[in-house]
């Protein structure tokens, strides 16, 4: 399984909560050196809590489930 596939599986653990609020998260890029770029979309893209969602929801899930990931960046 590729890093990108592992990241998708990790995101699937947080997506239901995001979708319940009218948002979602998309993978923009996964580099070979463990940098994942994601984009919050829908209601999450303009939410004042987006930074916290990214840091404590999305980033935490990815780093816990995908050991190859060194950093998660919002774009």
Jmol script that loads the backbone (N, CA, C; Angstrom):
load data "model"
ATOM      1  N   UNK A   1       0.847  -1.182   0.000  1.00  0.00           N
ATOM      2  CA  UNK A   1       0.000   0.000   0.000  1.00  0.00           C
ATOM      3  C   UNK A   1       0.890   1.242   0.000  1.00  0.00           C
ATOM      4  N   UNK A   2       0.568   2.192  -0.862  1.00  0.00           N
ATOM      5  CA  UNK A   2       1.369   3.418  -0.964  1.00  0.00           C
ATOM      6  C   UNK A   2       1.072   4.357   0.208  1.00  0.00           C
ATOM      7  N   UNK A   3       1.951   5.335   0.396  1.00  0.00           N
ATOM      8  CA  UNK A   3       1.725   6.326   1.455  1.00  0.00           C
ATOM      9  C   UNK A   3       0.405   7.048   1.199  1.00  0.00           C
ATOM     10  N   UNK A   4       0.153   7.399  -0.053  1.00  0.00           N
ATOM     11  CA  UNK A   4      -1.087   8.108  -0.405  1.00  0.00           C
ATOM     12  C   UNK A   4      -2.316   7.283  -0.009  1.00  0.00           C
ATOM     13  N   UNK A   5      -2.276   5.973  -0.272  1.00  0.00           N
ATOM     14  CA  UNK A   5      -3.403   5.109   0.086  1.00  0.00           C
ATOM     15  C   UNK A   5      -3.581   5.050   1.605  1.00  0.00           C
ATOM     16  N   UNK A   6      -2.467   4.999   2.328  1.00  0.00           N
ATOM     17  CA  UNK A   6      -2.535   4.988   3.794  1.00  0.00           C
ATOM     18  C   UNK A   6      -3.116   6.298   4.321  1.00  0.00           C
ATOM     19  N   UNK A   7      -2.719   7.416   3.706  1.00  0.00           N
ATOM     20  CA  UNK A   7      -3.238   8.719   4.116  1.00  0.00           C
ATOM     21  C   UNK A   7      -4.745   8.787   3.849  1.00  0.00           C
ATOM     22  N   UNK A   8      -5.184   8.273   2.704  1.00  0.00           N
ATOM     23  CA  UNK A   8      -6.628   8.246   2.395  1.00  0.00           C
ATOM     24  C   UNK A   8      -7.386   7.470   3.473  1.00  0.00           C
ATOM     25  N   UNK A   9      -6.836   6.324   3.884  1.00  0.00           N
ATOM     26  CA  UNK A   9      -7.492   5.521   4.927  1.00  0.00           C
ATOM     27  C   UNK A   9      -7.545   6.296   6.240  1.00  0.00           C
ATOM     28  N   UNK A  10      -6.478   7.015   6.560  1.00  0.00           N
ATOM     29  CA  UNK A  10      -6.456   7.821   7.782  1.00  0.00           C
ATOM     30  C   UNK A  10      -7.509   8.926   7.704  1.00  0.00           C
ATOM     31  N   UNK A  11      -7.613   9.561   6.545  1.00  0.00           N
ATOM     32  CA  UNK A  11      -8.597  10.632   6.378  1.00  0.00           C
ATOM     33  C   UNK A  11     -10.025  10.099   6.483  1.00  0.00           C
ATOM     34  N   UNK A  12     -10.222   8.854   6.080  1.00  0.00           N
ATOM     35  CA  UNK A  12     -11.554   8.259   6.185  1.00  0.00           C
ATOM     36  C   UNK A  12     -12.029   8.181   7.630  1.00  0.00           C
ATOM     37  N   UNK A  13     -11.095   8.218   8.589  1.00  0.00           N
ATOM     38  CA  UNK A  13     -11.484   8.169  10.000  1.00  0.00           C
ATOM     39  C   UNK A  13     -12.012   9.511  10.492  1.00  0.00           C
ATOM     40  N   UNK A  14     -11.624  10.612   9.849  1.00  0.00           N
ATOM     41  CA  UNK A  14     -12.089  11.941  10.274  1.00  0.00           C
ATOM     42  C   UNK A  14     -13.155  12.524   9.351  1.00  0.00           C
ATOM     43  N   UNK A  15     -13.295  11.952   8.169  1.00  0.00           N
ATOM     44  CA  UNK A  15     -14.250  12.496   7.196  1.00  0.00           C
ATOM     45  C   UNK A  15     -15.697  12.550   7.693  1.00  0.00           C
ATOM     46  N   UNK A  16     -16.199  11.530   8.388  1.00  0.00           N
ATOM     47  CA  UNK A  16     -17.614  11.608   8.818  1.00  0.00           C
ATOM     48  C   UNK A  16     -17.911  12.864   9.637  1.00  0.00           C
ATOM     49  N   UNK A  17     -17.007  13.253  10.513  1.00  0.00           N
ATOM     50  CA  UNK A  17     -17.206  14.460  11.307  1.00  0.00           C
ATOM     51  C   UNK A  17     -17.183  15.713  10.463  1.00  0.00           C
ATOM     52  N   UNK A  18     -16.266  15.757   9.503  1.00  0.00           N
ATOM     53  CA  UNK A  18     -16.179  16.914   8.609  1.00  0.00           C
ATOM     54  C   UNK A  18     -17.425  17.009   7.737  1.00  0.00           C
ATOM     55  N   UNK A  19     -17.853  15.865   7.215  1.00  0.00           N
ATOM     56  CA  UNK A  19     -19.006  15.841   6.323  1.00  0.00           C
ATOM     57  C   UNK A  19     -20.293  16.191   7.072  1.00  0.00           C
ATOM     58  N   UNK A  20     -20.356  15.848   8.345  1.00  0.00           N
ATOM     59  CA  UNK A  20     -21.533  16.182   9.153  1.00  0.00           C
ATOM     60  C   UNK A  20     -21.695  17.700   9.266  1.00  0.00           C
ATOM     61  N   UNK A  21     -20.584  18.415   9.171  1.00  0.00           N
ATOM     62  CA  UNK A  21     -20.620  19.877   9.234  1.00  0.00           C
ATOM     63  C   UNK A  21     -20.598  20.517   7.849  1.00  0.00           C
ATOM     64  N   UNK A  22     -20.769  19.710   6.798  1.00  0.00           N
ATOM     65  CA  UNK A  22     -20.834  20.249   5.442  1.00  0.00           C
ATOM     66  C   UNK A  22     -19.481  20.462   4.789  1.00  0.00           C
ATOM     67  N   UNK A  23     -18.454  19.806   5.295  1.00  0.00           N
ATOM     68  CA  UNK A  23     -17.115  19.971   4.736  1.00  0.00           C
ATOM     69  C   UNK A  23     -16.478  18.648   4.372  1.00  0.00           C
ATOM     70  N   UNK A  24     -15.202  18.721   4.040  1.00  0.00           N
ATOM     71  CA  UNK A  24     -14.436  17.530   3.714  1.00  0.00           C
ATOM     72  C   UNK A  24     -12.964  17.920   3.640  1.00  0.00           C
ATOM     73  N   UNK A  25     -12.120  16.929   3.420  1.00  0.00           N
ATOM     74  CA  UNK A  25     -10.690  17.167   3.266  1.00  0.00           C
ATOM     75  C   UNK A  25     -10.224  16.393   2.038  1.00  0.00           C
ATOM     76  N   UNK A  26      -9.357  17.025   1.252  1.00  0.00           N
ATOM     77  CA  UNK A  26      -8.817  16.394   0.042  1.00  0.00           C
ATOM     78  C   UNK A  26      -7.300  16.371   0.117  1.00  0.00           C
ATOM     79  N   UNK A  27      -6.711  15.324  -0.423  1.00  0.00           N
ATOM     80  CA  UNK A  27      -5.256  15.260  -0.547  1.00  0.00           C
ATOM     81  C   UNK A  27      -4.874  16.032  -1.796  1.00  0.00           C
ATOM     82  N   UNK A  28      -3.948  16.968  -1.654  1.00  0.00           N
ATOM     83  CA  UNK A  28      -3.442  17.723  -2.792  1.00  0.00           C
ATOM     84  C   UNK A  28      -2.176  17.058  -3.310  1.00  0.00           C
ATOM     85  N   UNK A  29      -1.293  16.643  -2.392  1.00  0.00           N
ATOM     86  CA  UNK A  29      -0.029  16.031  -2.798  1.00  0.00           C
ATOM     87  C   UNK A  29       0.542  15.221  -1.643  1.00  0.00           C
ATOM     88  N   UNK A  30       1.244  14.156  -1.989  1.00  0.00           N
ATOM     89  CA  UNK A  30       2.014  13.372  -1.021  1.00  0.00           C
ATOM     90  C   UNK A  30       3.401  13.205  -1.615  1.00  0.00           C
ATOM     91  N   UNK A  31       4.406  13.789  -0.967  1.00  0.00           N
ATOM     92  CA  UNK A  31       5.766  13.711  -1.497  1.00  0.00           C
ATOM     93  C   UNK A  31       6.469  12.466  -0.977  1.00  0.00           C
ATOM     94  N   UNK A  32       7.533  12.090  -1.662  1.00  0.00           N
ATOM     95  CA  UNK A  32       8.312  10.908  -1.274  1.00  0.00           C
ATOM     96  C   UNK A  32       9.016  11.090   0.066  1.00  0.00           C
ATOM     97  N   UNK A  33       9.201  12.351   0.474  1.00  0.00           N
ATOM     98  CA  UNK A  33       9.903  12.587   1.739  1.00  0.00           C
ATOM     99  C   UNK A  33       8.941  12.788   2.915  1.00  0.00           C
ATOM    100  N   UNK A  34       7.676  12.387   2.754  1.00  0.00           N
ATOM    101  CA  UNK A  34       6.748  12.369   3.873  1.00  0.00           C
ATOM    102  C   UNK A  34       6.003  13.651   4.151  1.00  0.00           C
ATOM    103  N   UNK A  35       5.898  14.533   3.153  1.00  0.00           N
ATOM    104  CA  UNK A  35       5.133  15.773   3.307  1.00  0.00           C
ATOM    105  C   UNK A  35       3.773  15.572   2.632  1.00  0.00           C
ATOM    106  N   UNK A  36       2.709  15.751   3.405  1.00  0.00           N
ATOM    107  CA  UNK A  36       1.352  15.603   2.880  1.00  0.00           C
ATOM    108  C   UNK A  36       0.711  16.984   2.832  1.00  0.00           C
ATOM    109  N   UNK A  37       0.157  17.330   1.678  1.00  0.00           N
ATOM    110  CA  UNK A  37      -0.549  18.598   1.522  1.00  0.00           C
ATOM    111  C   UNK A  37      -2.032  18.288   1.381  1.00  0.00           C
ATOM    112  N   UNK A  38      -2.836  18.930   2.234  1.00  0.00           N
ATOM    113  CA  UNK A  38      -4.273  18.707   2.216  1.00  0.00           C
ATOM    114  C   UNK A  38      -5.007  20.033   2.090  1.00  0.00           C
ATOM    115  N   UNK A  39      -6.254  19.928   1.670  1.00  0.00           N
ATOM    116  CA  UNK A  39      -7.088  21.120   1.510  1.00  0.00           C
ATOM    117  C   UNK A  39      -8.438  20.834   2.157  1.00  0.00           C
ATOM    118  N   UNK A  40      -8.851  21.711   3.071  1.00  0.00           N
ATOM    119  CA  UNK A  40     -10.186  21.624   3.641  1.00  0.00           C
ATOM    120  C   UNK A  40     -11.147  22.264   2.658  1.00  0.00           C
ATOM    121  N   UNK A  41     -12.247  21.591   2.359  1.00  0.00           N
ATOM    122  CA  UNK A  41     -13.194  22.077   1.357  1.00  0.00           C
ATOM    123  C   UNK A  41     -14.598  22.167   1.952  1.00  0.00           C
ATOM    124  N   UNK A  42     -15.490  22.775   1.192  1.00  0.00           N
ATOM    125  CA  UNK A  42     -16.863  22.950   1.651  1.00  0.00           C
ATOM    126  C   UNK A  42     -16.893  23.907   2.824  1.00  0.00           C
ATOM    127  N   UNK A  43     -17.756  23.642   3.788  1.00  0.00           N
ATOM    128  CA  UNK A  43     -17.893  24.513   4.955  1.00  0.00           C
ATOM    129  C   UNK A  43     -16.592  24.592   5.747  1.00  0.00           C
ATOM    130  N   UNK A  44     -15.774  23.547   5.699  1.00  0.00           N
ATOM    131  CA  UNK A  44     -14.506  23.535   6.447  1.00  0.00           C
ATOM    132  C   UNK A  44     -13.508  24.552   5.898  1.00  0.00           C
ATOM    133  N   UNK A  45     -13.605  24.871   4.633  1.00  0.00           N
ATOM    134  CA  UNK A  45     -12.662  25.791   4.023  1.00  0.00           C
ATOM    135  C   UNK A  45     -12.737  27.205   4.571  1.00  0.00           C
ATOM    136  N   UNK A  46     -13.924  27.604   5.033  1.00  0.00           N
ATOM    137  CA  UNK A  46     -14.090  28.964   5.530  1.00  0.00           C
ATOM    138  C   UNK A  46     -14.413  29.018   7.021  1.00  0.00           C
ATOM    139  N   UNK A  47     -14.369  27.887   7.682  1.00  0.00           N
ATOM    140  CA  UNK A  47     -14.714  27.821   9.101  1.00  0.00           C
ATOM    141  C   UNK A  47     -13.615  28.439   9.962  1.00  0.00           C
ATOM    142  N   UNK A  48     -13.990  29.224  10.977  1.00  0.00           N
ATOM    143  CA  UNK A  48     -12.979  29.803  11.875  1.00  0.00           C
ATOM    144  C   UNK A  48     -12.201  28.737  12.653  1.00  0.00           C
ATOM    145  N   UNK A  49     -12.768  27.561  12.782  1.00  0.00           N
ATOM    146  CA  UNK A  49     -12.108  26.476  13.512  1.00  0.00           C
ATOM    147  C   UNK A  49     -11.260  25.597  12.588  1.00  0.00           C
ATOM    148  N   UNK A  50     -11.114  25.969  11.338  1.00  0.00           N
ATOM    149  CA  UNK A  50     -10.415  25.134  10.360  1.00  0.00           C
ATOM    150  C   UNK A  50      -8.991  24.802  10.791  1.00  0.00           C
ATOM    151  N   UNK A  51      -8.271  25.754  11.347  1.00  0.00           N
ATOM    152  CA  UNK A  51      -6.888  25.498  11.752  1.00  0.00           C
ATOM    153  C   UNK A  51      -6.826  24.459  12.858  1.00  0.00           C
ATOM    154  N   UNK A  52      -7.750  24.546  13.810  1.00  0.00           N
ATOM    155  CA  UNK A  52      -7.781  23.555  14.886  1.00  0.00           C
ATOM    156  C   UNK A  52      -8.194  22.189  14.353  1.00  0.00           C
ATOM    157  N   UNK A  53      -9.160  22.176  13.435  1.00  0.00           N
ATOM    158  CA  UNK A  53      -9.585  20.920  12.815  1.00  0.00           C
ATOM    159  C   UNK A  53      -8.408  20.264  12.111  1.00  0.00           C
ATOM    160  N   UNK A  54      -7.649  21.081  11.392  1.00  0.00           N
ATOM    161  CA  UNK A  54      -6.492  20.557  10.673  1.00  0.00           C
ATOM    162  C   UNK A  54      -5.448  20.007  11.642  1.00  0.00           C
ATOM    163  N   UNK A  55      -5.143  20.760  12.667  1.00  0.00           N
ATOM    164  CA  UNK A  55      -4.081  20.372  13.593  1.00  0.00           C
ATOM    165  C   UNK A  55      -4.478  19.195  14.480  1.00  0.00           C
ATOM    166  N   UNK A  56      -5.656  19.251  15.094  1.00  0.00           N
ATOM    167  CA  UNK A  56      -6.018  18.254  16.100  1.00  0.00           C
ATOM    168  C   UNK A  56      -6.859  17.104  15.559  1.00  0.00           C
ATOM    169  N   UNK A  57      -7.394  17.240  14.358  1.00  0.00           N
ATOM    170  CA  UNK A  57      -8.168  16.164  13.765  1.00  0.00           C
ATOM    171  C   UNK A  57      -7.416  15.501  12.630  1.00  0.00           C
ATOM    172  N   UNK A  58      -7.231  16.246  11.561  1.00  0.00           N
ATOM    173  CA  UNK A  58      -6.637  15.715  10.337  1.00  0.00           C
ATOM    174  C   UNK A  58      -5.175  15.308  10.544  1.00  0.00           C
ATOM    175  N   UNK A  59      -4.352  16.229  11.026  1.00  0.00           N
ATOM    176  CA  UNK A  59      -2.921  15.948  11.199  1.00  0.00           C
ATOM    177  C   UNK A  59      -2.703  14.812  12.199  1.00  0.00           C
ATOM    178  N   UNK A  60      -3.430  14.848  13.302  1.00  0.00           N
ATOM    179  CA  UNK A  60      -3.284  13.816  14.332  1.00  0.00           C
ATOM    180  C   UNK A  60      -3.618  12.439  13.762  1.00  0.00           C
ATOM    181  N   UNK A  61      -4.721  12.328  13.032  1.00  0.00           N
ATOM    182  CA  UNK A  61      -5.124  11.038  12.460  1.00  0.00           C
ATOM    183  C   UNK A  61      -4.079  10.523  11.472  1.00  0.00           C
ATOM    184  N   UNK A  62      -3.589  11.416  10.611  1.00  0.00           N
ATOM    185  CA  UNK A  62      -2.610  10.993   9.605  1.00  0.00           C
ATOM    186  C   UNK A  62      -1.322  10.520  10.283  1.00  0.00           C
ATOM    187  N   UNK A  63      -0.803  11.311  11.224  1.00  0.00           N
ATOM    188  CA  UNK A  63       0.472  10.960  11.861  1.00  0.00           C
ATOM    189  C   UNK A  63       0.366   9.708  12.726  1.00  0.00           C
ATOM    190  N   UNK A  64      -0.788   9.482  13.344  1.00  0.00           N
ATOM    191  CA  UNK A  64      -0.974   8.284  14.163  1.00  0.00           C
ATOM    192  C   UNK A  64      -1.033   7.026  13.310  1.00  0.00           C
ATOM    193  N   UNK A  65      -1.626   7.135  12.129  1.00  0.00           N
ATOM    194  CA  UNK A  65      -1.872   5.950  11.311  1.00  0.00           C
ATOM    195  C   UNK A  65      -0.862   5.728  10.190  1.00  0.00           C
ATOM    196  N   UNK A  66      -0.086   6.750   9.857  1.00  0.00           N
ATOM    197  CA  UNK A  66       0.873   6.631   8.755  1.00  0.00           C
ATOM    198  C   UNK A  66       2.245   7.100   9.252  1.00  0.00           C
ATOM    199  N   UNK A  67       3.064   6.160   9.651  1.00  0.00           N
ATOM    200  CA  UNK A  67       4.357   6.496  10.269  1.00  0.00           C
ATOM    201  C   UNK A  67       5.317   7.192   9.303  1.00  0.00           C
ATOM    202  N   UNK A  68       5.128   7.022   8.011  1.00  0.00           N
ATOM    203  CA  UNK A  68       6.016   7.632   7.016  1.00  0.00           C
ATOM    204  C   UNK A  68       5.830   9.139   6.892  1.00  0.00           C
ATOM    205  N   UNK A  69       4.703   9.649   7.378  1.00  0.00           N
ATOM    206  CA  UNK A  69       4.403  11.080   7.234  1.00  0.00           C
ATOM    207  C   UNK A  69       5.163  11.879   8.279  1.00  0.00           C
ATOM    208  N   UNK A  70       5.901  12.873   7.810  1.00  0.00           N
ATOM    209  CA  UNK A  70       6.675  13.747   8.687  1.00  0.00           C
ATOM    210  C   UNK A  70       5.935  15.052   8.971  1.00  0.00           C
ATOM    211  N   UNK A  71       5.171  15.534   7.983  1.00  0.00           N
ATOM    212  CA  UNK A  71       4.519  16.831   8.129  1.00  0.00           C
ATOM    213  C   UNK A  71       3.244  16.870   7.313  1.00  0.00           C
ATOM    214  N   UNK A  72       2.236  17.575   7.836  1.00  0.00           N
ATOM    215  CA  UNK A  72       0.986  17.798   7.124  1.00  0.00           C
ATOM    216  C   UNK A  72       0.832  19.304   6.943  1.00  0.00           C
ATOM    217  N   UNK A  73       0.618  19.735   5.708  1.00  0.00           N
ATOM    218  CA  UNK A  73       0.500  21.155   5.404  1.00  0.00           C
ATOM    219  C   UNK A  73      -0.860  21.433   4.778  1.00  0.00           C
ATOM    220  N   UNK A  74      -1.450  22.555   5.147  1.00  0.00           N
ATOM    221  CA  UNK A  74      -2.698  22.997   4.526  1.00  0.00           C
ATOM    222  C   UNK A  74      -2.362  23.889   3.329  1.00  0.00           C
ATOM    223  N   UNK A  75      -3.080  23.702   2.259  1.00  0.00           N
ATOM    224  CA  UNK A  75      -2.878  24.545   1.072  1.00  0.00           C
ATOM    225  C   UNK A  75      -4.189  25.192   0.669  1.00  0.00           C
TER     226      UNK A  75
END
end "model"
wireframe off; spacefill off
backbone 0.3
color backbone group
